[in-house]
Amino acid sequence: MGSKLTVILPALLLALPLFLLGGCGCGFDCNSTSDSDDTALLTLGLSDSLPEDLQQVSLEVESISFKRTGEDDVIVETFTINGKDVPTFSIDLLKYPGTEQLLVIEDKEMEPGSYNEVSIQVNVESLGDSYVQEKASGVLKQLTVAGGKLTLPGLVLAPGNQEFTVEFGLAQALQLQASEETYLLTTNGIRMENNLTDATLSGLVDSTLFDTVEPCRAKTEPEAGNRVYLYKGIDIAKENLADVFTTGSTVPAPEKAIAPFAVATVLQNSPSVDWEYDFGYLPAGDYTLAFSCDSEDDDPVQYNDIPMPLPETQLYRITLTQSQKAVCNLTADATCK
């Protein structure tokens, strides 16, 4: 029997979700419930964390392909945006933070089973197609994707409703190139998450943490450079917690250094003026959370030796259960109130 596919795109987390990944916040949700006729209904979404110094991160998507071994690819070239069918669509990932999403594929029939790869074809031919707008200058810069395609791990469609979120961690995925004229979007920090079982983690952040210790006390803008880093595992030694880096770093990281699984920027909630962070789509499990007030220069590739956590007390051990909406408020006494 067939299955139906719904694709939702959420926005970036800054640390940014984008479309269908195998993850995407720029994230995808995947919920599965039983259905008597063996039809699978897939919902895909994008989610992300925002880069603090950017105004827009805009992608023009031409197609999304689902690959199966020994079977023809399922290629989606018509999208449903705000109830209308369109051949392509553009999305500003920064407009979909946390758990917010943009629906792009709805009730597409697909065969249940394993899809080993998901590919998002992005139009990067010219500046007007896919671009990044920097906040301070307002300048538009070309956004590039290697080969014009984001290739993500696949997913398994069971009969019934399927909701996946592709979560984009822009703090990990988006790189300003050496020429400083273009940005490269990679699949680092992009993951596909199952919305049926995923947890969320959010909380308020005490603003006194922004500039009470060195070197943060010297910041001219205390509200800048504040991030929350999330690591997989609950027994990680503090000295092994590292900033964002990849194997491409030209600065050697310590042998036991662990890069974060996800990163969230601390942002001000405009109605309440509270400072808060938000991880929209996380698999259940054990985590270590660390706050840093000195993350402004954290490069997505290079190891920067940023002290973690900062202040030193801002370390939290957290266990997330399936579908839990967890709250951990970061306070001066580090009690996760």
VOBA-1610 file (N, C-alpha, C; in pm, whole numbers, padded with zeros to 5 digits, always signed):
BEGIN
Met+00085-00119+00000Met+00000+00000+00000Met+00089+00124+00000Gly+00031+00239-00033Gly+00107+00362-00037Gly+00117+00428+00099Ser+00200+00529+00105Ser+00210+00608+00225Ser+00202+00753+00182Lys+00169+00841+00274Lys+00156+00982+00239Lys+00263+01062+00311Leu+00318+01156+00235Leu+00430+01234+00285Leu+00389+01379+00305Thr+00414+01430+00422Thr+00397+01572+00448Thr+00531+01627+00492Val+00575+01733+00427Val+00704+01791+00461Val+00684+01929+00520Ile+00743+01950+00636Ile+00736+02080+00702Ile+00878+02131+00721Leu+00898+02257+00692Leu+01029+02316+00713Leu+01025+02411+00830Pro+01102+02382+00936Pro+01115+02477+01044Pro+01234+02565+01019Ala+01266+02654+01108Ala+01378+02743+01085Ala+01496+02710+01168Leu+01600+02793+01155Leu+01725+02766+01222Leu+01723+02791+01370Leu+01805+02722+01435Leu+01826+02743+01578Leu+01952+02814+01586Leu+02010+02886+01617Leu+02150+02915+01594Leu+02237+02820+01649Ala+02220+02794+01660Ala+02303+02689+01658Ala+02236+02610+01573Leu+02057+02636+01336Leu+01959+02666+01231Leu+01903+02544+01171Pro+01770+02520+01160Pro+01714+02404+01098Pro+01680+02424+00954Leu+01683+02329+00872Leu+01643+02338+00732Leu+01566+02214+00696Phe+01530+02192+00584Phe+01438+02088+00539Phe+01466+01948+00585Leu+01428+01860+00502Leu+01433+01720+00528Leu+01572+01672+00554Leu+01602+01632+00671Leu+01734+01580+00692Leu+01730+01447+00754Gly+01844+01395+00750Gly+01854+01268+00810Gly+01912+01264+00935Gly+01884+01726+00985Gly+01854+01741+01066Gly+01850+01780+01107Cys+01869+01956+01002Cys+01806+01958+00976Cys+01828+02054+01033Gly+01719+02095+01293Gly+01631+02312+01314Gly+01754+02462+01165Cys+01720+02488+01161Cys+01780+02585+01050Cys+01662+02513+01130Gly+01491+02181+01185Gly+01469+02040+01198Gly+01349+01983+01129Phe+01344+01846+01108Phe+01222+01780+01058Phe+01160+01699+01168Asp+01031+01687+01163Asp+00960+01604+01258Asp+00916+01477+01189Cys+00919+01370+01262Cys+00866+01249+01204Cys+00784+01177+01305Asn+00652+01178+01290Asn+00565+01107+01382Asn+00508+00988+01310Ser+00493+00879+01382Ser+00441+00759+01320Ser+00329+00703+01404Thr+00212+00684+01342Thr+00102+00619+01410Thr+00047+00511+01320Ser-00019+00412+01378Ser-00067+00301+01298Ser-00182+00345+01210Asp-00199+00275+01097Asp-00306+00305+01004Asp-00351+00175+00943Ser-00479+00152+00937Ser-00531+00021+00899Ser-00502-00014+00754Asp-00481+00088+00667Asp-00459+00053+00526Asp-00312+00058+00488Asp-00223+00057+00587Asp-00078+00056+00564Asp-00030+00180+00488Thr-00105+00287+00494Thr-00062+00411+00431Thr+00026+00488+00528Ala+00138+00541+00478Ala+00226+00622+00561Ala+00206+00768+00526Leu+00186+00851+00626Leu+00172+00995+00607Leu+00297+01060+00666Leu+00378+01119+00578Leu+00505+01178+00624Leu+00494+01330+00629Thr+00530+01385+00742Thr+00536+01531+00759Thr+00681+01569+00783Leu+00731+01661+00700Leu+00870+01703+00713Leu+00875+01853+00741Gly+00962+01891+00831Gly+00974+02032+00862Gly+01118+02075+00881Leu+01141+02207+00879Leu+01272+02265+00901Leu+01275+02339+01033Ser+01387+02330+01103Ser+01402+02407+01227Ser+01546+02450+01242Asp+01572+02560+01319Asp+01707+02611+01323Asp+01736+02700+01441Ser+01866+02730+01462Ser+01910+02829+01559Ser+01968+02945+01479Leu+01948+03064+01523Leu+01992+03177+01444Leu+02135+03220+01471Pro+02205+03255+01364Pro+02334+03318+01382Pro+02308+03461+01424Glu+02376+03504+01526Glu+02342+03632+01588Glu+02364+03752+01498Asp+02459+03745+01406Asp+02494+03864+01329Asp+02432+03865+01189Leu+02332+03782+01166Leu+02271+03774+01034Leu+02125+03818+01037Gln+02082+03879+00926Gln+01944+03925+00912Gln+01858+03823+00839Gln+01916+03757+00738Gln+01844+03656+00660Gln+01939+03543+00621Val+01884+03423+00612Val+01953+03310+00550Val+01849+03246+00458Ser+01856+03281+00331Ser+01750+03245+00237Ser+01795+03137+00140Leu+01715+03031+00129Leu+01743+02922+00036Leu+01629+02910-00064Glu+01664+02886-00189Glu+01563+02850-00288Glu+01576+02700-00316Val+01471+02626-00285Val+01473+02481-00300Val+01401+02442-00430Glu+01468+02356-00508Glu+01413+02313-00636Glu+01349+02176-00629Ser+01403+02088-00547Ser+01347+01953-00536Ser+01397+01887-00409Ile+01324+01786-00364Ile+01366+01701-00252Ile+01350+01556-00297Ser+01458+01479-00284Ser+01458+01340-00333Ser+01477+01242-00218Phe+01403+01132-00227Phe+01414+01023-00129Phe+01467+00901-00203Lys+01580+00847-00160Lys+01646+00739-00231Lys+01629+00607-00158Arg+01599+00501-00236Arg+01587+00365-00181Arg+01673+00271-00263Thr+01742+00181-00195Thr+01827+00084-00265Thr+01740-00008-00349Gly+01775-00020-00477Gly+01702-00111-00566Gly+01567-00060-00611Glu+01532+00062-00579Glu+01403+00119-00617Glu+01427+00255-00682Asp+01328+00301-00759Asp+01337+00435-00817Asp+01331+00540-00707Asp+01405+00649-00728Asp+01399+00760-00634Asp+01260+00824-00636Val+01218+00871-00521Val+01096+00952-00513Val+01141+01097-00515Ile+01109+01169-00622Ile+01154+01307-00639Ile+01034+01400-00630Val+01040+01491-00534Val+00932+01587-00514Val+00973+01718-00579Glu+00896+01762-00680Glu+00928+01884-00753Glu+00814+01985-00750Thr+00709+01952-00676Thr+00598+02045-00654Thr+00573+02052-00505Phe+00566+02172-00451Phe+00555+02192-00308Phe+00428+02267-00274Thr+00378+02242-00155Thr+00260+02312-00106Thr+00303+02418-00006Ile+00292+02544-00047Ile+00331+02655+00039Ile+00209+02742+00064Asn+00169+02750+00190Asn+00050+02828+00226Asn-00072+02788+00144Gly-00084+02655+00122Gly-00200+02602+00053Gly-00194+02608-00098Lys-00085+02658-00156Lys-00072+02668-00301Lys+00041+02580-00350Asp+00021+02516-00467Asp+00125+02433-00527Asp+00221+02521-00607Val+00351+02504-00580Val+00453+02583-00648Val+00567+02491-00691Pro+00639+02525-00803Pro+00748+02440-00850Pro+00876+02454-00769Thr+00898+02567-00707Thr+01012+02591-00619Thr+00965+02680-00505Phe+01045+02692-00403Phe+01011+02785-00296Phe+01138+02838-00231Ser+01125+02955-00172Ser+01235+03016-00097Ser+01195+03021+00050Ile+01292+03001+00136Ile+01267+03006+00280Ile+01379+03082+00348Asp+01341+03176+00432Asp+01436+03243+00520Asp+01439+03163+00649Leu+01545+03089+00668Leu+01554+02998+00782Leu+01543+03070+00916Leu+01581+03194+00919Leu+01580+03267+01046Leu+01439+03303+01092Lys+01341+03282+01007Lys+01203+03313+01045Lys+01135+03196+01114Tyr+01205+03084+01128Tyr+01144+02964+01186Tyr+01227+02908+01300Pro+01239+02982+01410Pro+01321+02936+01522Pro+01249+02831+01606Gly+01327+02762+01689Gly+01269+02668+01784Gly+01186+02560+01717Thr+01059+02550+01756Thr+00972+02446+01702Thr+00886+02494+01586Glu+00907+02617+01539Glu+00828+02668+01428Glu+00871+02600+01298Gln+00774+02582+01206Gln+00803+02511+01083Gln+00725+02568+00965Leu+00775+02541+00846Leu+00705+02575+00723Leu+00667+02445+00652Leu+00540+02426+00627Leu+00492+02307+00557Leu+00521+02320+00408Val+00588+02220+00350Val+00621+02226+00208Val+00573+02105+00129Ile+00554+01992+00195Ile+00499+01873+00128Ile+00388+01818+00216Glu+00272+01799+00159Glu+00158+01755+00239Glu+00089+01635+00175Asp+00074+01528+00255Asp-00002+01409+00214Asp+00045+01351+00081Lys+00175+01340+00065Lys+00227+01274-00055Lys+00235+01124-00030Glu+00174+01045-00116Glu+00174+00900-00096Glu+00312+00843-00127Met+00362+00762-00033Met+00491+00697-00049Met+00482+00557+00007Glu+00565+00469-00044Glu+00569+00332+00006Glu+00639+00328+00142Pro+00583+00257+00239Pro+00654+00238+00365Pro+00786+00166+00340Gly+00882+00188+00429Gly+01010+00121+00416Gly+01125+00215+00446Ser+01247+00167+00419Ser+01368+00243+00449Ser+01411+00326+00329Tyr+01433+00453+00351Tyr+01489+00544+00251Tyr+01627+00583+00302Asn+01730+00542+00230Asn+01865+00553+00283Asn+01928+00690+00267Glu+01862+00779+00193Glu+01921+00911+00172Glu+01812+01010+00133Val+01827+01131+00184Val+01737+01241+00147Val+01823+01354+00093Ser+01789+01403-00027Ser+01868+01509-00090Ser+01782+01631-00115Ile+01833+01746-00078Ile+01764+01873-00101Ile+01843+01950-00206Gln+01781+01971-00321Gln+01846+02044-00430Gln+01823+02193-00410Val+01932+02269-00399Val+01924+02412-00370Val+01974+02490-00490Asn+01900+02594-00530Asn+01941+02680-00640Asn+02043+02781-00590Val+02167+02768-00633Val+02274+02858-00588Val+02341+02925-00708Glu+02267+02939-00818Glu+02328+02991-00940Glu+02364+03139-00930Ser+02282+03217-00860Ser+02309+03361-00854Ser+02276+03414-00715Leu+02316+03538-00690Leu+02297+03599-00560Leu+02150+03610-00523Gly+02063+03629-00622Gly+01922+03645-00594Gly+01850+03516-00561Asp+01918+03403-00578Asp+01854+03274-00554Asp+01866+03232-00407Ser+01986+03215-00361Ser+02013+03178-00222Ser+02120+03271-00169Tyr+02094+03329-00052Tyr+02185+03432-00004Tyr+02176+03448+00148Val+02275+03519+00201Val+02280+03556+00342Val+02286+03708+00348Gln+02205+03767+00434Gln+02212+03911+00456Gln+02270+03938+00594Glu+02379+04013+00597Glu+02442+04044+00724Glu+02369+04160+00792Lys+02354+04149+00923Lys+02270+04244+00997Lys+02332+04383+01002Ala+02460+04393+01032Ala+02522+04524+01054Ala+02527+04608+00927Ser+02566+04547+00816Ser+02585+04622+00692Ser+02466+04616+00598Gly+02381+04514+00615Gly+02270+04495+00522Gly+02312+04434+00389Val+02441+04402+00377Val+02495+04348+00251Val+02446+04205+00230Leu+02410+04173+00102Leu+02374+04036+00064Leu+02498+03965+00013Lys+02517+03841+00059Lys+02629+03760+00011Lys+02577+03625-00035Gln+02640+03574-00140Gln+02597+03448-00200Gln+02606+03333-00099Leu+02500+03252-00097Leu+02501+03129-00017Leu+02527+03013-00111Thr+02628+02934-00081Thr+02663+02822-00166Thr+02642+02690-00093Val+02621+02584-00171Val+02608+02448-00119Val+02690+02360-00211Ala+02776+02277-00158Ala+02861+02192-00241Ala+02776+02109-00336Gly+02802+02124-00467Gly+02727+02049-00567Gly+02582+02092-00577Gly+02544+02199-00507Gly+02407+02247-00511Gly+02309+02155-00441Lys+02361+02065-00357Lys+02273+01963-00297Lys+02315+01934-00154Leu+02217+01931-00063Leu+02239+01888+00075Leu+02196+01743+00086Thr+02290+01655+00114Thr+02261+01512+00123Thr+02261+01471+00269Leu+02148+01416+00312Leu+02129+01383+00453Leu+02101+01235+00471Pro+02124+01184+00591Pro+02087+01045+00618Pro+01938+01026+00596Gly+01897+00902+00574Gly+01759+00875+00538Gly+01667+00859+00657Leu+01555+00793+00631Leu+01452+00774+00733Leu+01375+00648+00702Val+01300+00600+00798Val+01217+00482+00782Val+01071+00525+00792Leu+00992+00493+00688Leu+00850+00526+00689Leu+00771+00401+00726Ala+00698+00410+00835Ala+00607+00303+00875Ala+00467+00340+00830Pro+00376+00245+00824Pro+00237+00280+00793Pro+00184+00379+00896Gly+00105+00475+00852Gly+00049+00574+00942Gly+00114+00710+00924Asn+00085+00800+01015Asn+00137+00937+01007Asn+00285+00940+01043Gln+00363+01010+00963Gln+00506+01022+00985Gln+00542+01169+00990Glu+00602+01213+01098Glu+00644+01352+01109Glu+00791+01358+01148Phe+00869+01418+01059Phe+01011+01435+01085Phe+01043+01584+01081Thr+01142+01622+01156Thr+01191+01760+01150Thr+01338+01757+01112Val+01372+01837+01014Val+01513+01855+00981Val+01561+01976+01058Glu+01652+01953+01147Glu+01701+02058+01236Glu+01832+02111+01183Phe+01837+02244+01161Phe+01960+02306+01115Phe+02028+02377+01230Gly+02148+02335+01261Gly+02228+02409+01358Gly+02320+02501+01281Leu+02280+02627+01262Leu+02361+02717+01181Leu+02495+02747+01244Ala+02503+02741+01373Ala+02632+02764+01439Ala+02733+02660+01393Gln+02682+02547+01347Gln+02770+02439+01299Gln+02770+02430+01147Ala+02657+02463+01083Ala+02642+02435+00940Ala+02684+02550+00849Leu+02680+02672+00898Leu+02701+02789+00811Leu+02842+02844+00830Gln+02916+02856+00719Gln+03056+02898+00726Gln+03081+03017+00634Leu+03135+03125+00689Leu+03181+03237+00607Leu+03314+03198+00544Gln+03320+03205+00411Gln+03440+03161+00341Gln+03554+03261+00354Ala+03676+03216+00322Ala+03797+03296+00343Ala+03790+03430+00271Ser+03725+03432+00156Ser+03715+03556+00079Ser+03622+03656+00146Glu+03539+03606+00240Glu+03438+03685+00311Glu+03333+03741+00215Glu+03321+03682+00097Glu+03221+03725+00000Glu+03109+03623-00015Thr+03129+03502+00033Thr+03027+03397+00022Thr+03017+03320+00153Tyr+02901+03257+00173Tyr+02879+03166+00284Tyr+02857+03026+00228Leu+02909+02926+00298Leu+02890+02787+00260Leu+02799+02720+00362Leu+02693+02656+00312Leu+02604+02579+00400Leu+02642+02432+00387Thr+02685+02372+00497Thr+02724+02232+00498Thr+02617+02151+00572Thr+02636+02022+00581Thr+02541+01938+00655Thr+02585+01916+00800Asn+02695+01980+00843Asn+02735+01971+00983Asn+02625+02032+01070Gly+02582+01960+01172Gly+02481+02014+01261Gly+02340+02007+01207Ile+02321+01947+01090Ile+02186+01929+01035Ile+02147+01784+01059Arg+02033+01764+01118Arg+01992+01628+01150Arg+01841+01612+01135Met+01800+01489+01111Met+01657+01460+01100Met+01609+01399+01230Glu+01502+01454+01283Glu+01452+01410+01412Glu+01307+01364+01402Asn+01273+01268+01486Asn+01139+01209+01489Asn+01051+01287+01585Asn+00949+01354+01533Asn+00866+01440+01618Asn+00781+01362+01716Leu+00755+01237+01686Leu+00671+01159+01775Leu+00742+01134+01908Thr+00872+01117+01903Thr+00949+01082+02024Thr+01042+01193+02071Asp+01064+01295+01990Asp+01159+01400+02026Asp+01115+01479+02148Ala+01213+01525+02221Ala+01190+01613+02335Ala+01228+01755+02297Thr+01185+01850+02377Thr+01229+01988+02364Thr+01294+02030+02496Leu+01384+02127+02486Leu+01453+02178+02605Leu+01466+02329+02590Ser+01417+02402+02688Ser+01422+02547+02683Ser+01432+02603+02824Gly+01452+02733+02833Gly+01457+02793+02965Gly+01496+02939+02960Leu+01478+03005+03072Leu+01521+03143+03089Leu+01668+03145+03129Val+01733+03256+03098Val+01874+03272+03134Val+01889+03401+03213Asp+01944+03391+03332Asp+01967+03507+03417Asp+02069+03598+03351Ser+02032+03723+03323Ser+02120+03814+03250Ser+02245+03852+03329Thr+02246+03826+03459Thr+02368+03855+03536Thr+02482+03763+03496Leu+02451+03653+03425Leu+02555+03562+03380Leu+02633+03616+03261Phe+02582+03721+03198Phe+02641+03769+03072Phe+02777+03837+03091Asp+02799+03900+03207Asp+02921+03982+03220Asp+02972+03992+03363Thr+02960+03883+03437Thr+03004+03888+03577Thr+03144+03831+03599Val+03199+03763+03499Val+03333+03705+03513Val+03419+03748+03394Glu+03550+03738+03412Glu+03642+03768+03301Glu+03643+03650+03204Pro+03659+03675+03072Pro+03674+03806+03007Pro+03541+03873+02972Cys+03429+03813+03011Cys+03298+03867+02972Cys+03270+04002+03036Arg+03333+04028+03149Arg+03311+04156+03217Arg+03355+04272+03129Ala+03445+04248+03036Ala+03497+04354+02950Ala+03415+04373+02822Lys+03308+04296+02804Lys+03228+04309+02683Lys+03161+04446+02676Thr+03170+04510+02560Thr+03101+04638+02543Thr+02951+04618+02528Glu+02910+04501+02479Glu+02769+04466+02467Glu+02746+04335+02543Pro+02705+04343+02669Pro+02690+04221+02750Pro+02594+04120+02691Glu+02496+04166+02611Glu+02396+04074+02554Glu+02451+03992+02438Ala+02569+04026+02386Ala+02627+03955+02272Ala+02714+03839+02320Gly+02724+03736+02234Gly+02817+03627+02261Gly+02774+03530+02369Asn+02643+03518+02390Asn+02593+03425+02492Asn+02524+03307+02425Arg+02575+03188+02449Arg+02521+03067+02387Arg+02508+02955+02489Val+02421+02861+02455Val+02405+02741+02536Val+02448+02622+02450Tyr+02542+02543+02502Tyr+02598+02430+02430Tyr+02545+02301+02491Leu+02502+02210+02405Leu+02445+02083+02451Leu+02529+01968+02398Tyr+02571+01880+02488Tyr+02658+01767+02454Tyr+02585+01637+02485Lys+02604+01536+02402Lys+02545+01405+02428Lys+02625+01334+02536Gly+02554+01287+02638Gly+02620+01218+02748Gly+02610+01297+02876Ile+02603+01227+02989Ile+02580+01295+03116Ile+02703+01290+03208Asp+02803+01210+03173Asp+02921+01195+03259Asp+03046+01254+03196Ile+03029+01355+03113Ile+03143+01416+03045Ile+03221+01504+03142Ala+03350+01486+03145Ala+03435+01570+03230Ala+03433+01713+03178Lys+03427+01808+03269Lys+03416+01949+03230Lys+03530+01990+03136Glu+03650+01940+03162Glu+03765+01982+03082Glu+03759+01931+02937Asn+03669+01837+02909Asn+03656+01785+02773Asn+03549+01856+02691Leu+03476+01948+02751Leu+03372+02021+02679Leu+03438+02127+02591Ala+03409+02123+02462Ala+03474+02215+02368Ala+03371+02300+02296Asp+03422+02402+02227Asp+03337+02483+02141Asp+03314+02408+02010Val+03245+02471+01916Val+03217+02408+01788Val+03346+02394+01707Phe+03372+02275+01655Phe+03485+02254+01566Phe+03461+02128+01484Thr+03534+02113+01375Thr+03526+01994+01292Thr+03666+01936+01272Thr+03672+01823+01204Thr+03802+01763+01173Thr+03882+01850+01077Gly+03817+01950+01016Gly+03887+02041+00926Gly+03959+02154+00998Ser+03954+02156+01130Ser+04019+02263+01205Ser+04171+02257+01187Thr+04229+02373+01157Thr+04375+02380+01145Thr+04439+02400+01282Val+04357+02428+01383Val+04405+02438+01521Val+04373+02306+01589Pro+04473+02229+01629Pro+04446+02099+01690Pro+04365+02112+01819Ala+04261+02032+01830Ala+04183+02027+01953Ala+04245+01923+02045Pro+04227+01938+02174Pro+04278+01836+02268Pro+04222+01698+02232Glu+04297+01595+02264Glu+04262+01459+02223Glu+04121+01419+02268Lys+04080+01459+02386Lys+03950+01419+02440Lys+03843+01525+02424Ala+03871+01629+02347Ala+03774+01738+02329Ala+03648+01687+02259Ile+03534+01728+02310Ile+03404+01687+02254Ile+03332+01811+02201Ala+03297+01809+02072Ala+03220+01919+02013Ala+03074+01905+02053Pro+03000+02014+02059Pro+02860+02007+02100Pro+02773+01937+01998Phe+02667+01873+02047Phe+02566+01812+01962Phe+02475+01918+01902Ala+02445+02022+01979Ala+02359+02131+01934Ala+02399+02257+02009Val+02367+02371+01949Val+02400+02501+02008Val+02279+02593+01994Ala+02248+02667+02097Ala+02137+02763+02093Ala+02187+02899+02137Thr+02144+03001+02067Thr+02177+03138+02105Thr+02078+03188+02210Val+02129+03262+02306Val+02042+03323+02405Val+01982+03449+02344Leu+01849+03454+02334Leu+01779+03565+02269Leu+01679+03627+02365Gln+01647+03751+02340Gln+01550+03821+02425Gln+01409+03803+02371Asn+01319+03760+02458Asn+01179+03747+02421Asn+01118+03886+02421Ser+01077+03934+02302Ser+01035+04073+02289Ser+00915+04112+02376Pro+00813+04025+02389Pro+00702+04068+02474Pro+00739+04076+02622Ser+00819+03980+02669Ser+00845+03973+02813Ser+00979+04032+02854Val+01067+04056+02756Val+01205+04104+02774Val+01293+04006+02850Asp+01242+03885+02875Asp+01325+03781+02936Asp+01426+03729+02834Trp+01540+03682+02884Trp+01640+03618+02799Trp+01618+03467+02806Glu+01623+03400+02691Glu+01591+03258+02689Glu+01662+03185+02577Tyr+01667+03052+02589Tyr+01721+02966+02485Tyr+01617+02859+02454Asp+01631+02793+02338Asp+01530+02696+02299Asp+01590+02593+02203Phe+01590+02466+02245Phe+01626+02355+02157Phe+01495+02289+02115Gly+01462+02294+01987Gly+01331+02249+01942Gly+01314+02099+01928Tyr+01414+02027+01879Tyr+01398+01886+01847Tyr+01520+01808+01892Leu+01503+01728+01996Leu+01614+01652+02052Leu+01571+01508+02075Pro+01656+01411+02039Pro+01625+01273+02073Pro+01634+01252+02224Ala+01552+01163+02276Ala+01557+01133+02419Ala+01696+01080+02456Gly+01740+01110+02579Gly+01870+01061+02622Gly+01931+01152+02727Asp+02057+01123+02760Asp+02132+01199+02861Asp+02214+01308+02794Tyr+02216+01425+02857Tyr+02288+01539+02801Tyr+02361+01615+02910Thr+02464+01687+02864Thr+02531+01786+02948Thr+02513+01921+02882Leu+02466+02019+02959Leu+02439+02153+02908Leu+02537+02250+02971Ala+02595+02336+02889Ala+02691+02435+02939Ala+02660+02571+02878Phe+02663+02674+02962Phe+02644+02811+02915Phe+02780+02877+02900Ser+02795+02962+02797Ser+02916+03041+02783Ser+02879+03185+02750Cys+02939+03278+02822Cys+02919+03420+02794Cys+03026+03474+02699Asp+03113+03385+02649Asp+03227+03428+02569Asp+03232+03354+02436Ser+03116+03340+02369Ser+03110+03257+02248Ser+03106+03337+02119Glu+03124+03467+02126Glu+03107+03551+02008Glu+03200+03513+01894Asp+03318+03463+01926Asp+03416+03429+01823Asp+03423+03280+01794Asp+03319+03206+01829Asp+03319+03061+01805Asp+03303+03034+01656Asp+03407+02980+01595Asp+03408+02950+01452Asp+03348+02812+01429Pro+03269+02793+01319Pro+03206+02663+01297Pro+03302+02552+01257Val+03424+02586+01220Val+03523+02486+01177Val+03639+02478+01275Gln+03694+02593+01312Gln+03816+02597+01391Gln+03790+02575+01540Tyr+03879+02503+01605Tyr+03877+02492+01751Tyr+03928+02623+01807Asn+03849+02687+01893Asn+03882+02819+01945Asn+03923+02822+02091Asp+03921+02708+02158Asp+03963+02699+02298Asp+03882+02795+02386Ile+03751+02801+02362Ile+03664+02884+02443Ile+03637+02813+02576Pro+03656+02880+02687Pro+03631+02815+02818Pro+03485+02768+02827Met+03467+02648+02877Met+03333+02590+02884Met+03319+02513+03016Pro+03221+02549+03098Pro+03128+02661+03083Pro+03190+02791+03135Leu+03119+02900+03115Leu+03161+03030+03165Leu+03037+03114+03194Pro+03015+03153+03319Pro+03088+03122+03442Pro+03104+02971+03465Glu+03205+02935+03543Glu+03242+02795+03561Glu+03133+02710+03625Thr+03041+02774+03696Thr+02935+02697+03761Thr+02823+02657+03667Gln+02822+02713+03545Gln+02707+02694+03457Gln+02712+02564+03378Leu+02705+02454+03453Leu+02706+02319+03396Leu+02586+02243+03453Tyr+02511+02177+03364Tyr+02387+02110+03405Tyr+02383+01970+03344Arg+02346+01871+03422Arg+02330+01733+03374Arg+02180+01706+03360Ile+02138+01665+03241Ile+01995+01656+03212Ile+01963+01524+03142Thr+01855+01460+03181Thr+01803+01343+03111Thr+01668+01378+03051Leu+01655+01358+02920Leu+01531+01387+02850Leu+01461+01257+02815Thr+01333+01248+02843Thr+01252+01132+02806Thr+01177+01162+02677Gln+01123+01059+02614Gln+01052+01077+02488Gln+00937+01176+02503Ser+00929+01269+02409Ser+00821+01369+02401Ser+00818+01466+02518Gln+00920+01466+02600Gln+00923+01557+02715Gln+00944+01701+02671Lys+00875+01793+02732Lys+00897+01936+02712Lys+00969+01987+02836Ala+01099+01974+02836Ala+01179+02003+02954Ala+01212+02152+02964Val+01218+02200+03087Val+01255+02339+03114Val+01370+02339+03212Cys+01477+02410+03175Cys+01592+02428+03265Cys+01630+02575+03260Asn+01593+02649+03364Asn+01628+02790+03372Asn+01769+02804+03428Leu+01851+02880+03358Leu+01991+02895+03397Leu+02004+03011+03495Thr+02044+02979+03615Thr+02052+03076+03724Thr+02192+03082+03780Ala+02218+03184+03859Ala+02351+03203+03914Ala+02396+03086+04000Asp+02301+03019+04067Asp+02340+02906+04153Asp+02336+02772+04080Ala+02312+02777+03948Ala+02319+02657+03863Ala+02234+02542+03914Thr+02110+02572+03948Thr+02021+02468+03999Thr+01916+02424+03898Cys+01916+02481+03779Cys+01822+02441+03674Cys+01677+02460+03721Lys+01647+02571+03786Lys+01515+02596+03841Lys+01412+02615+03731
//
